[in-house]
């Protein structure tokens, strides 16, 4: 018997790898079964959903900038966890509907399974719709008991100090010593009929209940969804059209299949052991081949180093030789000029010759001396250095070699280089990089590399991310910086050369997340707002046709304003949007709360915006004046053009009209009172000016005639679609 117990202990310890949660890497605690049939701890599911929920909130400037005007929510709290666990139907009954702004409900119940990395959808009921894996929980408990061996389970009801428990009640979910069990389960009472077992910490219900219909027992098995269901699920629930069997039939079938497969594996134990031995040999061979490949790589690089050292020595010798030659020339010239000084060299010698009184001797010596003095005199009149100081001809051009060395890699063995799709790659709050690879050379995985490009062109190290698909979201990038991205493919143990680099420029400030305000000043007769409140359209509808009768008496169509639902009171913020190409006239910018009140309460009928005070059209920041202290700035966009407002330095129309960017960005520095307008495609500033930020500032938009504005959607992590062959 002792031998059997020892064998049981060893076998239960050998399965530890199967009892580890793929998320927390610890033993399972209250494991839940995901739709992909993998298990995960209950607390890990909640933490994953909270992390995804926070990732949505981080796209706003409140998380990326301490100076954001938004209120901060304390992260993960029990209240927040409870909201995630609560069924969708219950959340809707409390008023949490769809895209309701400022809702504290997580925006998604979809997350990647840590086991298979595929996307799983928890459905309407969220965590409450998942089954608890009691079988796995029981095995984990047995493993814990085997691991801690003599560690006792203490009584839950004893007064301190607690006694060692002798039995556990499955109905009460508690452990008792002998005395406490007699007290709480007296003879002749209902509790005396409770089911009790040996000491344990794993309490499981006697009957498995349906998570969809909490009062119904599980008594059927859906073969399509591969999960237990109750009779209500089959009658009118999600499984009404699915093929189901009785639980006993499913139990018998699955147990027979599992037993048969286990028997097959046990019968192949010898084959498995031989394959393990073969794998161990392959591991040793791989180790040797890897070391040999490293030695060969080191040899190749050492040859390159030798060539570089040789070329370096040759170049330095040439520079030293040229430097010595030039210095010698300069030294000779210096000595010649020093001879021209009084009592030095040539001048001193000439002064001594002048002292000669014998005419014949003087003439004999002075003739040659005069020629030297005349030459020195001419050199003074046209001074020219004997050599050049510049070494421009000795600058080593390594650009081509640097590019080649940057592409230095292993032989690709026919694997094509992946290409980054510039049209589908962009940067906003995060960077989204997309690439494609020929289908015939589909890789097993990819490595995305990126690095910051310094203004001094300093070579920064590459950051690497391993990716299974052909797109990746890169976060934690610095503001107002250039980043280089490149990707290479891996097929087996072979990698391709790196792709051509893509350079992206991050926004100058944290991204400010907001939606269109559907209440303040929103004219639902002229403007159409979508459900997400991130797109607005202006329609020239029936009301404008009726008003057209007044054109002969000077009727003008007024602007329809719409603003962001969040104001700014400090800090730096950046947001972007797209103006539809068919738009006739759209104004975009910022405005203070008091100026918006003035605009939104002004008459909208029969008043020409040309003469309406501060309407934002012509009389505003564009044409009427250039007031550096005005509490708003709006620029005009329309007819596929971007119109820069007039300024004292540039009034020419050709300098003020630019092609309309695909996406327009606005950067507001509230503390410095400055607003800038950007071409998002190139992150280029088109126009900037001072603005009075003494009040709360709001993103402001105005439309006239047909037009549309779409706010840029923050870039968040996207995962592979979940596909599994059922």
C-alpha positions in Angstrom: 0.0 0.0 0.0 2.9 2.3 0.8 4.3 1.7 -2.6 1.0 2.6 -4.3 0.8 5.8 -2.3 4.3 6.7 -3.3 3.6 6.0 -7.0 0.4 8.1 -6.7 2.5 11.0 -5.2 5.1 10.8 -8.0 2.4 10.6 -10.8 0.5 13.6 -9.4 3.7 15.7 -9.2 4.6 14.8 -12.8 1.5 16.5 -14.2 2.4 20.0 -12.8 2.8 21.5 -16.3 -0.9 20.7 -17.0 -2.0 22.5 -13.8 -0.4 25.9 -14.5 -2.5 28.8 -15.6 -1.2 30.2 -18.9 -1.9 33.8 -17.7 -0.4 34.0 -14.2 2.0 30.9 -14.6 0.8 29.6 -11.2 -1.4 26.8 -10.2 -5.0 27.2 -11.2 -7.3 29.0 -8.8 -11.0 28.6 -9.6 -10.4 27.8 -13.3 -13.0 28.7 -15.9 -13.4 27.0 -19.3 -13.1 29.5 -22.2 -15.0 29.1 -25.5 -11.8 27.8 -27.0 -11.8 25.0 -24.4 -8.7 26.3 -22.6 -8.9 27.0 -18.9 -7.8 30.1 -17.0 -8.1 31.4 -13.5 -11.2 33.3 -12.6 -9.1 36.3 -11.3 -7.0 36.2 -14.5 -10.0 36.6 -16.7 -11.0 39.7 -14.7 -7.6 41.2 -14.8 -7.3 40.7 -18.6 -10.7 42.4 -19.1 -9.6 45.3 -16.8 -6.3 45.6 -18.8 -8.2 45.8 -22.1 -10.7 48.3 -20.5 -7.7 50.5 -19.3 -6.1 50.3 -22.8 -9.2 52.0 -24.2 -9.0 54.7 -21.6 -5.3 55.2 -22.2 -6.0 56.4 -25.7 -7.3 59.7 -24.1 -4.8 62.2 -22.9 -6.0 61.7 -19.3 -3.8 58.7 -19.0 -1.0 59.9 -21.1 -0.7 63.3 -19.6 -0.9 64.2 -15.9 -2.4 67.6 -16.8 -5.5 66.3 -18.4 -8.8 67.9 -17.3 -10.5 64.6 -17.0 -11.2 62.9 -13.7 -9.2 59.8 -13.0 -10.8 56.6 -11.9 -9.1 54.5 -9.3 -7.8 51.3 -11.0 -8.9 48.0 -10.4 -11.5 48.1 -7.7 -14.0 45.4 -6.6 -16.8 47.7 -7.9 -15.2 47.7 -11.3 -14.6 43.9 -11.3 -18.2 43.4 -10.3 -19.3 45.5 -13.3 -17.3 43.3 -15.6 -18.7 40.1 -14.1 -22.3 41.4 -14.3 -24.3 40.1 -17.3 -24.9 42.3 -20.2 -28.7 42.2 -19.8 -28.3 43.4 -16.2 -25.9 46.2 -17.3 -28.5 47.3 -19.8 -31.2 47.4 -17.2 -29.0 49.9 -15.2 -28.7 52.2 -18.2 -25.4 51.1 -19.7 -26.3 51.2 -23.3 -24.0 50.7 -26.2 -21.8 53.7 -26.7 -23.1 55.8 -23.9 -20.4 58.4 -23.1 -18.6 58.3 -19.7 -20.0 54.8 -19.0 -17.7 52.9 -16.7 -18.6 49.6 -18.3 -15.7 47.9 -20.1 -16.1 48.5 -23.9 -15.4 44.8 -24.7 -15.7 41.3 -23.4 -13.4 40.0 -26.1 -9.8 39.2 -25.2 -7.0 36.9 -26.5 -6.8 33.5 -24.8 -3.4 33.2 -23.2 -3.3 29.5 -24.1 -3.9 29.7 -27.9 -3.6 33.5 -28.4 -6.9 33.5 -30.4 -9.6 36.0 -29.7 -12.5 34.7 -27.5 -15.8 36.4 -27.0 -17.5 35.9 -23.6 -20.8 36.9 -25.0 -23.6 38.8 -23.3 -23.2 37.2 -19.9 -19.5 37.9 -19.7 -17.6 35.9 -17.0 -20.9 34.6 -15.7 -21.4 32.6 -18.9 -18.3 30.5 -18.3 -18.3 27.1 -16.7 -16.1 26.5 -13.7 -13.7 23.5 -14.3 -14.4 21.5 -11.2 -12.5 18.5 -12.5 -9.3 20.5 -13.0 -9.8 22.2 -9.7 -10.1 18.8 -7.9 -6.9 17.6 -9.5 -5.1 20.8 -8.5 -6.2 20.3 -5.0 -4.9 16.8 -5.0 -1.6 18.1 -6.3 -1.4 20.7 -3.6 -2.0 18.1 -0.9 0.6 15.8 -2.4 3.1 18.8 -2.7 2.6 20.0 0.9 2.4 16.3 2.2 2.2 16.7 6.0 0.7 20.2 5.9 -2.6 20.0 7.8 -5.9 21.8 7.0 -7.1 23.6 10.0 -10.6 23.9 11.4 -12.5 26.9 10.1 -14.7 27.3 13.2 -12.3 26.8 16.1 -11.5 29.6 18.4 -7.8 30.6 18.2 -5.6 28.6 18.1 -7.5 26.4 15.6 -7.3 22.6 15.7 -6.4 20.3 12.8 -9.5 19.5 10.8 -10.7 15.9 10.5 -13.4 16.2 7.9 -14.9 18.8 5.5 -18.6 19.4 4.8 -19.4 19.7 1.1 -22.7 21.4 1.9 -21.3 24.0 4.3 -18.0 24.4 2.2 -16.0 24.4 5.5 -13.6 22.1 7.4 -14.1 21.0 11.0 -12.3 19.3 13.8 -14.2 16.6 15.6 -15.6 18.8 18.3 -16.8 21.6 16.0 -18.3 19.1 13.6 -20.5 17.7 16.5 -21.5 21.2 17.5 -22.5 22.4 14.0 -23.9 19.1 12.8 -25.9 17.8 15.8 -27.8 14.5 15.5 -31.4 14.7 14.6 -31.1 17.9 12.5 -31.0 18.6 8.8 -27.3 19.3 8.9 -26.6 15.9 10.2 -27.5 14.6 6.7 -24.8 16.8 5.0 -22.2 15.1 2.9 -18.8 15.1 4.4 -15.4 14.0 3.2 -11.8 14.0 4.4 -10.1 17.4 5.0 -10.0 19.4 1.8 -10.0 23.0 0.5 -11.8 22.2 -2.7 -15.5 22.5 -2.4 -17.6 21.8 -5.4 -21.3 21.9 -5.9 -23.2 18.6 -6.0 -25.0 19.6 -9.1 -23.7 21.6 -12.0 -26.1 24.5 -12.7 -26.6 26.3 -16.1 -24.9 29.7 -16.2 -27.6 31.0 -18.6 -30.5 29.7 -16.5 -29.2 29.7 -12.9 -32.0 27.6 -11.4 -31.7 24.8 -14.0 -29.5 21.8 -13.8 -27.2 20.8 -16.6 -28.6 17.6 -18.2 -27.7 17.8 -21.9 -24.6 18.3 -24.1 -24.5 20.5 -27.2 -22.4 18.7 -29.8 -22.0 21.8 -31.9 -20.8 24.1 -29.2 -19.2 21.3 -27.2 -20.5 22.4 -23.9 -23.1 21.3 -21.3 -26.6 22.9 -21.5 -29.9 22.7 -19.7 -33.3 21.9 -21.2 -34.3 25.6 -21.4 -31.2 26.3 -23.6 -32.5 23.7 -26.0 -36.1 24.8 -25.9 -35.7 28.5 -26.5 -32.1 29.5 -25.9 -29.0 29.9 -28.0 -28.9 26.1 -28.6 -32.5 25.6 -29.9 -31.3 24.7 -33.4 -28.3 22.7 -32.3 -28.0 18.9 -32.0 -27.8 17.9 -28.3 -27.5 14.5 -26.5 -28.2 13.4 -23.0 -25.5 14.0 -20.4 -25.1 10.2 -19.8 -24.6 9.6 -23.5 -22.1 12.4 -23.8 -20.3 11.1 -20.7 -20.1 7.6 -22.0 -19.0 8.6 -25.4 -16.3 11.1 -24.3 -15.0 8.7 -21.6 -14.7 5.9 -24.1 -12.8 8.1 -26.5 -10.5 9.4 -23.8 -9.8 6.0 -22.4 -9.1 4.6 -25.8 -6.7 7.4 -26.6 -5.0 7.0 -23.2 -4.6 3.2 -23.8 -3.1 3.9 -27.2 -0.6 6.3 -25.7 0.3 3.9 -22.9 0.7 1.1 -25.5 3.1 3.4 -27.4 5.2 4.1 -24.3 8.3 2.4 -25.8 7.9 4.4 -29.0 7.6 7.6 -27.0 10.7 6.9 -25.0 12.7 6.2 -28.2 11.5 9.4 -29.7 12.5 11.3 -26.6 15.9 9.8 -26.9 16.0 10.9 -30.5 15.0 14.4 -29.5 17.7 14.5 -26.9 20.2 13.6 -29.6 18.8 16.2 -31.9 19.1 18.8 -29.0 22.8 17.9 -28.6 23.3 18.1 -32.4 21.6 21.4 -32.4 23.8 22.7 -29.6 26.9 21.6 -31.5 25.7 23.1 -34.8 24.7 26.3 -33.1 28.2 26.7 -31.5 29.7 25.9 -34.9 27.5 28.5 -36.6 28.5 31.0 -34.0 32.2 30.3 -34.6 31.7 30.7 -38.3 29.9 34.0 -37.8 32.7 35.2 -35.5 35.2 34.3 -38.2 33.3 36.2 -40.9 33.0 39.3 -38.6 36.7 39.1 -37.6 37.6 39.1 -41.3 35.4 42.2 -41.7 37.1 43.7 -38.7 40.6 43.0 -40.2 39.5 44.6 -43.5 38.2 47.6 -41.6 41.4 47.9 -39.5 43.5 47.7 -42.6 41.5 50.4 -44.4 41.5 52.4 -41.2 45.3 52.3 -40.9 45.6 53.1 -44.6 43.3 56.1 -44.4 45.0 57.4 -41.2 48.4 57.1 -42.8 47.3 59.1 -45.8 45.8 61.8 -43.5 49.0 61.9 -41.4 51.2 62.2 -44.5 49.1 65.0 -45.9 49.0 66.8 -42.5 52.9 66.5 -42.2 53.4 67.9 -45.8 51.1 70.8 -45.1 52.7 71.6 -41.8 56.1 71.5 -43.3 55.0 74.0 -45.9 53.5 76.3 -43.3 56.6 76.0 -41.2 58.8 77.0 -44.1 56.5 80.0 -44.9 56.6 81.0 -41.2 60.4 81.0 -41.2 60.5 83.1 -44.4 58.1 85.7 -42.9 60.1 85.7 -39.6 63.1 86.7 -41.7 61.3 89.8 -42.8 61.2 91.1 -39.2 63.7 93.7 -38.2 67.0 92.3 -36.9 65.9 88.9 -38.0 66.9 86.8 -41.0 66.8 88.5 -44.4 66.1 92.0 -43.1 68.9 91.8 -40.5 71.3 90.6 -43.1 70.3 93.4 -45.5 70.8 95.9 -42.7 74.4 94.6 -42.2 75.0 94.8 -46.0 74.0 98.4 -46.0 76.9 99.1 -43.6 79.4 98.1 -46.3 81.3 101.3 -47.5 83.2 99.7 -50.3 81.1 100.3 -53.4 82.4 97.3 -55.4 81.9 94.9 -52.6 78.5 96.3 -51.9 77.3 96.1 -55.5 78.6 92.5 -55.7 76.5 91.4 -52.7 73.5 93.7 -53.0 72.4 92.6 -56.5 71.3 89.1 -55.3 70.0 90.5 -52.0 67.8 93.0 -53.7 66.2 90.2 -55.7 65.3 88.4 -52.5 64.1 91.6 -50.8 61.9 92.4 -53.9 60.4 88.8 -53.9 59.6 89.2 -50.1 58.0 92.5 -50.8 55.8 91.1 -53.5 54.7 88.2 -51.2 53.6 90.7 -48.6 51.4 92.4 -51.2 49.6 89.2 -52.2 49.6 87.0 -49.1 48.7 83.4 -49.8 49.1 80.4 -47.4 51.4 77.7 -48.6 48.8 75.0 -48.1 45.1 74.3 -47.4 43.8 73.7 -43.9 40.7 71.8 -45.0 40.7 68.0 -45.2 37.5 67.8 -47.2 39.1 65.5 -49.7 39.9 63.1 -46.9 36.3 62.5 -45.5 35.5 58.8 -45.6 32.2 58.1 -47.4 30.7 55.1 -45.6 27.0 55.6 -46.5 26.9 52.7 -49.0 28.9 50.4 -46.8 26.7 51.4 -43.8 23.6 50.5 -45.7 25.1 47.1 -46.8 26.2 46.3 -43.2 22.7 47.3 -41.9 21.2 44.6 -44.2 23.8 42.0 -43.2 21.9 38.8 -42.4 21.8 35.1 -43.0 21.2 33.6 -46.4 17.5 33.8 -47.0 17.3 30.4 -48.7 14.6 31.8 -51.0 12.4 33.6 -48.5 11.2 36.9 -49.9 11.6 40.1 -48.0 8.3 41.3 -46.5 7.1 44.7 -47.5 5.6 47.3 -45.1 2.3 48.7 -46.4 2.7 52.4 -46.1 -0.9 53.1 -46.9 -2.2 51.0 -44.0 0.5 51.9 -41.5 0.1 55.0 -39.5 0.8 56.6 -36.1 -1.6 58.4 -33.7 -1.8 57.6 -30.0 0.1 54.4 -31.0 1.7 53.2 -34.2 0.0 50.6 -36.4 2.4 48.8 -38.7 1.0 46.6 -41.5 3.0 44.5 -43.9 2.5 41.8 -46.5 4.4 38.7 -47.7 4.0 36.6 -50.8 1.6 33.7 -50.0 4.0 31.1 -51.5 6.6 32.1 -48.9 4.2 32.5 -46.0 6.4 32.8 -42.9 6.0 31.1 -39.6 6.5 34.4 -37.7 7.9 37.9 -38.1 10.1 40.2 -36.1 9.1 43.8 -36.1 12.0 46.2 -35.3 11.7 49.8 -34.5 13.9 52.6 -33.1 13.9 56.3 -32.4 15.8 58.5 -34.8 17.7 61.3 -32.9 18.2 64.7 -34.4 21.9 64.2 -34.1 21.4 61.0 -36.2 22.8 59.0 -33.3 22.4 55.2 -34.0 19.8 54.0 -31.4 19.5 50.3 -30.7 16.6 48.4 -32.4 13.7 47.2 -30.3 12.3 43.8 -31.4 8.8 42.4 -31.2 7.9 38.9 -32.3 4.6 38.8 -34.3 2.6 35.9 -35.6 0.4 37.9 -38.0 1.1 40.7 -40.5 0.3 43.7 -38.3 1.3 45.0 -34.9 0.4 47.9 -32.7 3.4 49.6 -31.1 2.8 51.6 -28.0 4.9 53.7 -25.5 6.4 55.9 -28.3 7.8 59.3 -27.3 5.9 62.4 -28.5 7.1 64.5 -31.5 9.8 62.0 -32.5 10.7 60.2 -35.7 10.7 56.4 -35.5 12.0 53.9 -38.1 10.2 50.6 -38.5 11.3 47.5 -40.4 10.3 43.8 -40.4 11.9 40.5 -41.3 10.3 37.0 -41.8 11.2 33.7 -40.2 10.5 30.3 -41.7 11.7 27.6 -39.5 15.2 28.6 -38.4 15.9 30.8 -41.4 15.1 34.5 -41.6 14.8 36.9 -44.5 16.7 40.2 -44.9 15.0 43.2 -43.3 12.4 45.1 -45.2 12.8 48.7 -46.4 12.5 51.1 -43.4 9.3 53.1 -42.8 9.8 56.5 -41.0 6.8 57.8 -39.0 6.6 61.0 -37.0 4.6 60.8 -33.7 2.2 63.6 -32.7 3.6 66.6 -30.8 1.4 65.9 -27.7 -0.7 63.2 -26.1 -3.8 62.3 -28.0 -6.9 63.9 -26.6 -9.9 61.5 -26.8 -13.4 62.9 -27.1 -16.7 62.5 -29.0 -19.1 65.0 -30.5 -21.5 66.6 -28.0 -25.1 65.7 -28.9 -26.6 68.2 -26.5 -24.7 71.5 -26.5 -25.7 73.5 -29.6 -26.3 70.4 -31.7 -28.8 71.1 -34.5 -30.4 67.8 -35.4 -32.4 69.4 -38.2 -29.2 70.1 -40.2 -26.7 67.7 -38.7 -26.7 63.9 -38.5 -24.6 62.3 -35.8 -23.9 58.5 -35.8 -24.4 56.3 -32.8 -20.8 56.3 -31.8 -20.8 60.1 -31.9 -17.5 60.1 -33.8 -18.9 61.2 -37.2 -21.1 64.1 -38.1 -22.7 65.0 -41.5 -24.3 68.2 -42.7 -27.2 67.6 -45.2 -28.7 70.3 -47.4 -32.2 69.1 -46.8 -35.8 70.2 -47.2 -35.5 73.1 -44.7 -32.8 74.7 -46.8 -34.9 74.3 -49.9 -37.7 76.1 -48.2 -35.4 78.8 -47.0 -34.1 79.3 -50.6 -37.2 81.3 -51.4 -35.6 84.1 -49.4 -32.5 84.3 -51.4 -33.7 87.3 -53.4 -34.0 89.3 -50.1 -30.5 88.4 -49.0 -30.9 85.1 -47.1 -27.7 83.3 -46.2 -27.4 79.8 -44.9 -25.8 80.0 -41.4 -23.2 77.7 -39.9 -24.2 74.7 -37.8 -21.8 74.3 -34.9 -20.9 71.1 -33.0 -18.3 70.8 -30.3 -16.4 68.1 -28.4 -18.0 66.7 -25.3 -14.9 67.3 -23.1 -13.2 70.6 -22.3 -9.5 71.4 -21.8 -8.3 73.4 -18.8 -4.5 72.8 -18.9 -1.7 70.9 -20.6 -0.9 69.9 -24.2 -3.3 68.0 -26.3 -3.6 66.7 -29.9 -6.5 65.3 -31.9 -7.1 64.5 -35.5 -10.0 64.1 -37.9 -10.9 63.7 -41.6 -13.0 66.1 -43.6 -14.9 64.4 -46.4 -13.7 65.5 -49.8 -17.3 66.4 -50.9 -17.6 68.9 -48.1 -18.5 72.4 -49.2 -17.5 74.5 -46.2 -16.2 73.2 -42.9 -14.6 75.2 -40.1 -12.3 73.5 -37.6 -10.4 74.6 -34.5 -10.8 75.5 -30.9 -13.1 77.9 -29.0 -13.6 79.0 -25.4 -16.7 78.2 -23.4 -17.9 81.8 -23.3 -17.4 82.3 -27.0 -19.3 79.1 -27.7 -22.2 80.3 -25.6 -22.3 83.5 -27.6 -22.3 81.7 -30.9 -24.8 79.0 -30.0 -27.3 81.5 -28.6 -27.1 83.9 -31.6 -30.0 83.9 -34.1 -29.7 81.3 -36.9 -32.3 82.7 -39.3 -32.1 85.3 -42.0 -28.8 86.7 -40.7 -25.8 86.9 -43.0 -22.8 85.3 -41.5 -20.7 87.8 -43.3 -21.9 90.5 -41.0 -22.7 88.5 -37.9 -20.4 89.4 -35.1 -17.9 86.6 -34.3 -19.9 84.0 -36.3 -16.6 82.3 -37.1 -17.2 83.1 -40.8 -15.0 85.8 -42.3 -15.4 88.0 -39.3 -13.5 85.5 -37.1 -10.0 84.4 -37.2 -9.8 84.4 -41.0 -10.4 87.8 -42.6 -11.6 90.6 -40.4 -8.5 91.1 -38.2 -5.5 89.5 -36.6 -6.2 89.7 -32.9 -3.6 87.7 -31.0 -5.8 87.6 -27.9 -9.1 86.2 -29.4 -10.6 83.3 -27.5 -11.0 81.1 -30.6 -9.3 80.1 -33.8 -11.1 78.4 -36.7 -9.7 77.7 -40.1 -11.8 77.0 -43.2 -11.6 73.6 -45.1 -13.8 72.8 -48.1 -13.9 72.0 -51.8 -10.7 69.8 -51.3 -8.8 72.9 -50.1 -7.2 74.1 -46.8 -7.4 77.9 -46.4 -4.8 79.5 -44.1 -6.3 82.6 -42.4 -5.0 86.0 -43.4 -2.0 87.5 -41.6 -0.1 90.8 -41.8 2.8 89.0 -43.6 0.8 86.9 -46.1 -2.4 88.1 -47.8 -1.7 86.6 -51.3 -4.4 84.0 -52.1 -1.9 81.6 -53.7 0.0 81.4 -50.4 -3.2 80.9 -48.3 -4.8 78.0 -50.3 -3.3 74.5 -49.9 -4.5 71.1 -50.9 -6.7 69.6 -48.2 -4.8 66.9 -46.2 -6.3 63.5 -45.9 -6.3 63.9 -42.1 -6.0 67.1 -40.2 -4.5 67.3 -36.7 -4.9 70.1 -34.1 -2.3 70.7 -31.3 -3.4 72.9 -28.4 -0.9 74.1 -25.8 -3.3 75.5 -23.2 -0.6 76.8 -20.9 1.2 78.7 -23.6 -2.0 79.8 -25.4 -1.0 78.4 -28.8 -2.9 76.3 -31.4 -1.4 74.6 -34.4 -2.9 72.8 -37.4 -1.1 69.8 -38.9 -1.1 67.7 -42.0 -1.3 64.3 -40.3 0.1 62.4 -43.3 3.5 64.1 -42.9 3.0 65.5 -39.4 3.8 68.9 -40.8 2.5 72.2 -39.2 0.5 74.2 -41.7 -0.6 77.1 -39.5 -0.2 78.2 -35.9 -1.2 81.2 -33.9 -1.8 82.5 -30.3 -5.3 82.0 -28.7 -6.7 83.3 -25.5 -7.0 80.2 -23.1 -8.4 82.1 -20.1 -11.5 79.9 -20.1 -12.2 76.2 -20.8 -11.3 75.4 -24.4 -13.3 72.9 -26.6 -12.6 71.3 -30.0 -15.0 73.2 -32.2 -16.4 72.4 -35.7 -18.9 74.2 -38.0 -20.5 73.0 -41.3 -22.4 74.7 -44.1 -24.1 72.9 -46.9 -23.1 69.3 -47.6 -20.2 68.0 -45.6 -18.8 65.4 -43.2 -16.3 65.1 -40.4 -14.9 61.8 -39.0 -12.8 61.8 -35.8 -9.7 59.6 -36.0 -10.2 56.4 -34.1 -7.5 55.7 -31.5 -5.2 52.9 -32.4 -5.7 50.0 -30.1 -4.4 46.4 -30.0 -6.1 44.1 -32.5 -5.8 40.4 -32.3 -6.3 37.5 -34.7 -9.8 36.4 -35.3 -10.6 33.2 -33.5 -10.8 30.3 -35.9 -10.9 26.8 -34.6 -12.0 23.6 -36.3 -14.8 22.3 -34.2 
